[in-house]
Amino acid sequence: MFKRDLGNGIGLLLLGERDAPEVFALVDRNREHLRRWMPWVSEGYSVDDATRWLRSSLEQLARNDGFQAGITVGGALAGGIGFHAIDWSNRKTTIGYWLSADAQGRGVMTTACRALVDHALVELGLNRVEIRCATGNVRSRRIPERLGFTLEGVFREMEWLYDHFVDWAIYSMLARDWKAGHP
């Protein structure tokens, strides 16, 4: 299992099935906060759901199809971040993330995203990273904007979120722009 210190008390940690109770507890404490934008935070979200997600995350890593990591702040689990999948043929991936309400507003997610973008475009040699956010999720949209991503457009009614459709803003970063210090 890997652990990566990102500085300022922020870290990334590969989680295993044994972490399911902690993941569940964090999601449960933040259920209302996360449910606003995360379709997987159903009323019935349980320890079993967390276990299945962690198991599939480890299978994803074993297939060399990216990974999911816990975000820690001061050693405590505060959220999650990872690659949805890696398209090796086209050398691209998308990043997804979520963060507890009490960890927001301190640069935690920007720091974690910067680490994953750097890993994808420098260490893995990918050419493109995308971040897709609901257009109304202003906090989430600020992350790619701070990191210098390009807004490529809006996909209308892209996701069903419990009882309504939401539009997605699609952001991208190319390896040449990242390595040049962003556009």
C-alpha positions in Angstrom: 0.0 0.0 0.0 1.3 3.4 -0.8 1.3 6.6 1.1 2.3 10.0 -0.3 3.0 13.1 1.7 1.9 16.2 -0.3 3.0 18.7 2.4 1.1 20.9 4.7 -0.4 17.9 6.5 -2.1 16.6 3.3 -1.5 13.1 2.0 -2.7 10.4 -0.3 -3.2 6.9 0.9 -4.1 3.7 -1.0 -7.1 2.3 0.8 -8.0 -1.4 1.3 -11.2 -3.2 2.2 -10.2 -3.0 5.9 -10.8 0.8 5.6 -14.5 0.4 4.7 -15.8 1.3 8.1 -13.8 4.5 8.1 -14.8 5.4 4.5 -18.5 4.7 5.4 -18.3 6.8 8.6 -16.8 9.8 6.7 -19.4 9.6 3.9 -22.2 9.1 6.5 -21.1 12.2 8.5 -21.0 14.2 5.2 -24.0 12.5 3.5 -26.0 15.7 3.0 -23.0 17.7 1.8 -21.8 15.0 -0.6 -25.3 14.0 -1.8 -25.7 17.4 -3.4 -23.3 16.4 -6.3 -22.4 12.8 -5.8 -24.9 10.3 -7.3 -23.4 7.3 -5.4 -24.4 8.8 -2.0 -27.8 7.2 -1.8 -29.9 7.0 1.3 -28.9 3.4 1.7 -25.1 3.8 1.3 -23.6 1.3 3.7 -20.3 -0.3 4.9 -21.0 -3.0 2.3 -21.1 -0.3 -0.5 -17.8 1.1 0.8 -16.3 -2.4 0.8 -17.4 -3.0 -2.8 -15.9 0.3 -3.9 -12.6 -0.4 -2.2 -12.5 -3.9 -3.6 -13.1 -2.6 -7.2 -10.5 0.1 -6.6 -7.9 -2.5 -5.8 -9.0 -4.5 -8.9 -8.6 -1.3 -11.0 -5.1 -0.9 -9.7 -4.2 -4.5 -10.5 -5.5 -4.1 -14.1 -3.2 -1.0 -14.5 -6.3 1.0 -15.1 -5.6 3.8 -12.6 -6.3 3.9 -8.8 -8.4 5.5 -6.1 -6.8 7.0 -3.1 -7.9 8.4 0.2 -7.1 12.0 0.9 -5.8 12.6 4.4 -5.5 15.8 6.4 -3.5 15.7 9.5 -3.5 11.9 9.2 -7.3 11.6 9.2 -9.3 10.5 6.2 -10.9 13.5 4.6 -12.0 12.4 1.1 -11.1 10.5 -2.0 -9.5 11.1 -5.4 -8.6 8.9 -8.3 -8.5 8.1 -12.0 -11.9 6.9 -13.3 -10.0 4.7 -15.8 -6.9 5.1 -18.0 -7.3 4.9 -21.8 -3.8 3.8 -22.6 -4.5 3.7 -26.4 -5.3 7.4 -26.4 -3.1 8.3 -23.4 -5.8 10.0 -21.4 -7.7 9.8 -18.1 -10.3 11.6 -16.0 -10.0 12.5 -12.4 -12.8 12.3 -9.9 -12.8 13.6 -6.3 -14.8 14.3 -3.2 -14.0 16.0 0.1 -15.6 16.3 3.5 -17.2 19.6 4.3 -14.8 20.4 7.2 -11.7 20.0 4.9 -12.9 22.4 2.3 -11.5 25.9 1.7 -7.9 25.1 2.7 -6.4 24.0 -0.7 -6.6 20.3 0.1 -8.3 19.3 -3.1 -6.1 21.6 -5.3 -3.0 20.0 -3.8 -4.3 16.5 -4.3 -5.4 17.2 -7.9 -2.1 18.7 -8.7 -0.4 15.6 -7.5 -2.6 13.3 -9.6 -2.3 15.5 -12.7 1.5 15.5 -12.4 1.5 11.7 -11.9 -0.7 11.2 -15.0 1.1 13.6 -17.3 4.7 13.3 -16.1 5.1 9.9 -14.4 2.7 7.9 -16.5 3.4 9.7 -19.8 -0.3 10.4 -20.5 -1.2 13.2 -22.9 -4.6 14.4 -21.5 -6.4 14.7 -18.2 -10.0 15.7 -17.9 -12.0 16.9 -14.9 -15.8 16.9 -15.3 -18.0 18.8 -12.9 -21.6 19.7 -12.6 -21.9 23.3 -13.8 -23.5 24.3 -10.6 -20.8 22.8 -8.4 -18.7 26.0 -8.2 -16.3 24.7 -5.6 -15.4 21.6 -7.7 -15.0 23.8 -10.8 -12.5 26.0 -9.1 -10.1 23.1 -8.8 -9.3 22.7 -12.6 -9.5 26.5 -13.0 -6.9 27.1 -10.4 -4.7 24.4 -12.0 -4.9 26.1 -15.4 -7.1 23.6 -17.1 -9.0 24.7 -20.3 -12.8 24.7 -20.2 -13.7 22.9 -23.4 -17.5 23.1 -23.1 -20.6 22.1 -21.3 -22.4 18.8 -21.9 -26.1 19.4 -21.4 -28.1 17.1 -19.1 -25.2 14.8 -18.8 -26.0 13.1 -15.5 -29.2 12.1 -13.7 -28.7 13.3 -10.1 -31.5 11.6 -8.0 -34.5 13.6 -9.4 -33.1 15.9 -12.1 -30.5 16.2 -14.8 -27.3 18.3 -14.4 -25.0 19.8 -17.0 -21.3 19.0 -16.9 -18.4 21.4 -17.5 -15.6 19.6 -19.2 -12.0 20.8 -18.4 -8.8 19.4 -19.9 -5.1 19.7 -19.4 -2.6 18.5 -22.0 0.9 17.3 -21.2 2.6 20.0 -23.2 0.7 22.7 -21.4 1.4 21.1 -18.0 5.1 20.7 -18.6 5.3 24.3 -20.0 3.8 25.6 -16.7 0.2 25.8 -18.0 -1.3 28.1 -20.6 
